[in-house]
Amino acid sequence: MNSTFRFLWGLLLAVTSLASLVQPQTAPPARLVSPEVHPDQSVTFRFRAPNAKEVLLGREGTKPVPLEKDDQGVWSLTTAPLEPDYYGYAFIADGVRLMDPSNPLQ
């Protein structure tokens, strides 16, 4: 029993070590700030969608506008200064309307 236990324990350690080589650990992506209101009252919207082909920002009362994608798969857009108010908006990723997952008030 003792030798069987040691064998299984050694096998478990070997498999665990091998798994860490095959699937390297990566840090979780940084939390996005969206929307981010700047001192001049412009607003930056951010949305993480590395596999999306197109992401638009749909704001109430305006036509959807395209966001730009960075090398990390984060899409963003900064508006012109806006009057202080509540603005309804959604992201449209490849034709699918989505709420902003980074905005706890939405």
N, C-alpha and C positions, 0 to 999 in steps of 0.2 A: 504494500500500500504506500509506503513512504517513497519508494523509487517511482511509482506511478504518479504520485502527487508532484514530485520534482520534475518528471518528464512533462506533465501537463503544464506546470507552471513555466517551465522553460519554453514550451511551445507557444504559450500565451504571450510571453515577453517577445519572442521572435516575430510573431504575427503582428503585435502592436507596433514594434519597431519598423517592420516592413510597411505597414499601413501608413505610418507617418512619412515615409519616403515617397510612397506612391501618391498620396493626397496631401500636398504641402498645406500647412496652416496659413490662412490669409486673414488679415485683420478685417473686421466688418467695415463696410463703407461709412464714411463720416456722415453725421446727421446733417441734412440740408436745412438751411434757413430759407423758408419761403412762406409767405411773402416777406421781403426785407424792405422796409421803408427807410429811405435815405434822408439826410438833413434837408435836401432841396425838394422833398416830397415826391421824388421819383420812386418807383417801386421795382424791385427785382423779383421775378418769379423763377423758381427752379423746380425741375422735375427729373428724377433719375429713371431713365429708360434706355439702357445701352443698346437694346436690340430694336428699338423703334426706328422706323424709316422717316417719320415726320411727326412732330409735336406742335400743336397750335395752342394758343391761349385764347379762350373764349370768355370775354368780359361782357356783362350785361350791357346792351345798347350799342355794342361795337361789333365790327366784323372780326372773325378769328384772325390772329396774326401768328406767323411762324416763330418758333424759338430756335436758337442755335445750339448745336451739340458740341461739347468739349471732348477731349480725348479720354475722359473718365466715364462717358456715357450720361453726363448731366446736361440737360437742356436748360437754357436760360433766356430771359428777355428782361430788359430794363425799360420801363415806360418813361414817357415825358412826365414832368411833375403833375401830380393829381391833386385836386381839391380834397381836403379831409372829408371822408364819407365812408359808408359801407359799400363795397363793390362786390357783387356776386361774380364769380369766375369759375372756370373749370379748365382742365387740360384736355386736349383732344389728341390722343396718341393713336396714330394709324386708323383714324376714324372712330375711335371709341372714346366717349366722354367720361372723364374721371375726375373725382374730387382730388384736391391737393392733400396727399398723405402727410405732408410736413406741417400743415396748418391745423392746430388743435381746435380752432374756433369754427372750422367749416363743417 
